[in-house]
Amino acid sequence: MTAQPPVTRQEVLEMLAAYGDRAPQAVDELVGSLELTWLISEAEQRYGREIRLSDERLDAVRTVDDVVRVLGEVLGESDSQADYPSEALRESSGSGAGAARP
């Protein structure tokens, strides 16, 4: 699989702006958990790739710049380098705090 082009700050701002029905300039620098969940879903659709993030990566995302960095890292990885090496790991965390994450 070839690496995706880097995710830009402008792309992230545009996706977040669509979530709040606002202009990209009006998007707050801090990213809430609902915004992050929605943003991951939007990025999956935009880039045609499932985005699986470990709890550590999710917890590290607080700002728009964090989103740009993490999405750039994840979309640049091959499937064999994903945070969750198999669906079995994902299914085993089906209860608790990680259950609601995409």
N, C-alpha and C positions, 0 to 999 in steps of 0.2 A: 504494500500500500504506500502511496506517495504522501508526503507530508502536506498538510494544508498550508496555505499562505498565512502569515501571521494575522492574528485578530487585532484590529486597530481600536484605539480608544473611541474613535468616532463611531465605529460599528456598535460597540457596547453601549454608548450613550444613546444611539438611535433605537436600539432594542429596548433599553430601559424607558426611553421616552414613550414608546408605543404602549408599554405596560401602564403608564400613568396618564396616557392621553395628554401629553405635554410636549413642549419643544425640547430638543436635546440640551439646550442651554439651561433649562430649568431643572435638570436632573441633579439630585443631591449627590455629593461625593460618597457618602456612606450608603452601602447596599444592605438592605434588610433581608431577612431569611426568605420571606415570600417573594421579594424581587429576585433573589438569587435562584430560587426554585423555578420561577417562571423564565428567567434568563437562560438557564440551562436547557429547558425545554425548547425555547426559541432557537438557541444555538444548535441544538440537535437537528431541528428542522432546516435551518439555514445551511448547515454544513453537511447534512446527510450522514451524520455519524452519531452513534450513541456515546454520550459523555458520562463516564463513570468516575466518580471522585471518591477518594477515601475520606473518612471522617477528618483526618488531619488536614487534607486540602480544603475541605469545606469550612473547617474552623478557621483557616488562615485567610478566608475571603471576608474582608470588611469594607473595602473601598472599590471604586471603579477601576483603579490601577491594579488592585489585586485580581479582579475579574479578568482584565486583559492579560495579566501574567499567567494566571492559572489556565485559562482557555488556550492561550498560545502554547503553553507546555503540553497540555493534554491533546490538543488537536495536532501537534507536531509529533506525537508519539505514534509508533505503530501499535496495532492491536495487542501484540505480545508484550508491550511495555505498559499496558493499562494498569491503573491502581488495583483493580480487581481482576486477578488472573483467570478466574472462571466464574460462571454463573452460580456454581455451587456455593462459593463464598458469599455471594450476594444474597442468595436464598436463605443461607444460614443466619443472616442478620435480619430476618423478616419480622422480628419483634423488637420493641424498644425504640430508642431515639432515632435510629437509622431507618426505620420502616417507612417513614413518609417521604424519604428522599427519592428523587427519580433515578 
